[in-house]
């Protein structure tokens, strides 16, 4: 089956680093360098000296904007949330359909577009949580951002009149995270299979009539 997309998947899910600016404010250059390096190599493998060199700023300038590397990582995660991940997914599903069950399934269409990119990389929140651990402050922040996707799913489940919306959202969230891991393993069809399971899950929670409408 041929897949076509009329939106830029990378912009929706935040997996391709934007071009690193050579001009502009020092904070923006530092964040751009962090985005590029953290996505490529993870958090622990990137040191402050490399970030300073890549951003082209002085050490004093770096610390004037970020008191620590952890503070920079938190800013990087917030950037992913605001401009590249959760908010963009919500907006894209609304653009595609007004049906709450349709929007639930559209989440997996968005993921499918992401997984099929040649430069696909794992979700920044999943990667950071796995690398740093769920008890680390950066892991905690990542989990909180991921929880916002689950909350979005729950809100759609309530709007669709699904039974046990909390259970549904938890189950559907497992499908999204599981499909991301499968895609990292090389399965570019992961979102397609996850969407089928999500459709079955919707029916199990009493949403068959809504899907048929």
ChimeraX attribute file (.defattr): number of C-alpha atoms within 10 A of each C-alpha:
attribute: neighborCount
match mode: 1-to-1
recipient: residues
	/A:1	3
	/A:2	3
	/A:3	8
	/A:4	7
	/A:5	10
	/A:6	6
	/A:7	11
	/A:8	12
	/A:9	24
	/A:10	22
	/A:11	18
	/A:12	23
	/A:13	25
	/A:14	25
	/A:15	25
	/A:16	20
	/A:17	18
	/A:18	13
	/A:19	9
	/A:20	17
	/A:21	15
	/A:22	12
	/A:23	9
	/A:24	8
	/A:25	9
	/A:26	19
	/A:27	17
	/A:28	15
	/A:29	21
	/A:30	25
	/A:31	20
	/A:32	22
	/A:33	23
	/A:34	29
	/A:35	27
	/A:36	19
	/A:37	19
	/A:38	21
	/A:39	19
	/A:40	16
	/A:41	10
	/A:42	17
	/A:43	19
	/A:44	11
	/A:45	10
	/A:46	15
	/A:47	12
	/A:48	15
	/A:49	12
	/A:50	14
	/A:51	24
	/A:52	20
	/A:53	13
	/A:54	17
	/A:55	22
	/A:56	17
	/A:57	15
	/A:58	13
	/A:59	13
	/A:60	10
	/A:61	14
	/A:62	22
	/A:63	14
	/A:64	12
	/A:65	13
	/A:66	17
	/A:67	10
	/A:68	12
	/A:69	18
	/A:70	13
	/A:71	13
	/A:72	21
	/A:73	20
	/A:74	17
	/A:75	16
	/A:76	18
	/A:77	21
	/A:78	16
	/A:79	15
	/A:80	24
	/A:81	21
	/A:82	11
	/A:83	15
	/A:84	20
	/A:85	25
	/A:86	21
	/A:87	17
	/A:88	20
	/A:89	24
	/A:90	18
	/A:91	11
	/A:92	18
	/A:93	21
	/A:94	15
	/A:95	11
	/A:96	11
	/A:97	13
	/A:98	10
	/A:99	17
	/A:100	21
	/A:101	23
	/A:102	18
	/A:103	22
	/A:104	25
	/A:105	21
	/A:106	21
	/A:107	19
	/A:108	24
	/A:109	20
	/A:110	22
	/A:111	25
	/A:112	25
	/A:113	22
	/A:114	28
	/A:115	28
	/A:116	17
	/A:117	15
	/A:118	7
	/A:119	11
	/A:120	18
	/A:121	19
	/A:122	22
	/A:123	21
	/A:124	22
	/A:125	22
	/A:126	17
	/A:127	19
	/A:128	26
	/A:129	21
	/A:130	12
	/A:131	15
	/A:132	17
	/A:133	15
	/A:134	15
	/A:135	11
	/A:136	13
	/A:137	14
	/A:138	22
	/A:139	21
	/A:140	17
	/A:141	20
	/A:142	25
	/A:143	18
	/A:144	13
	/A:145	19
	/A:146	20
	/A:147	15
	/A:148	14
	/A:149	21
	/A:150	21
	/A:151	16
	/A:152	17
	/A:153	26
	/A:154	23
	/A:155	16
	/A:156	20
	/A:157	25
	/A:158	16
	/A:159	13
	/A:160	20
	/A:161	16
	/A:162	21
	/A:163	16
	/A:164	13
	/A:165	20
	/A:166	17
	/A:167	13
	/A:168	22
	/A:169	23
	/A:170	15
	/A:171	15
	/A:172	25
	/A:173	21
	/A:174	14
	/A:175	19
	/A:176	21
	/A:177	15
	/A:178	15
	/A:179	25
	/A:180	25
	/A:181	16
	/A:182	17
	/A:183	22
	/A:184	16
	/A:185	11
	/A:186	12
	/A:187	14
	/A:188	20
	/A:189	14
	/A:190	24
	/A:191	28
	/A:192	15
	/A:193	13
	/A:194	24
	/A:195	23
	/A:196	13
	/A:197	15
	/A:198	23
	/A:199	18
	/A:200	13
	/A:201	17
	/A:202	24
	/A:203	16
	/A:204	13
	/A:205	16
	/A:206	15
	/A:207	19
	/A:208	16
	/A:209	9
	/A:210	16
	/A:211	16
	/A:212	6
	/A:213	6
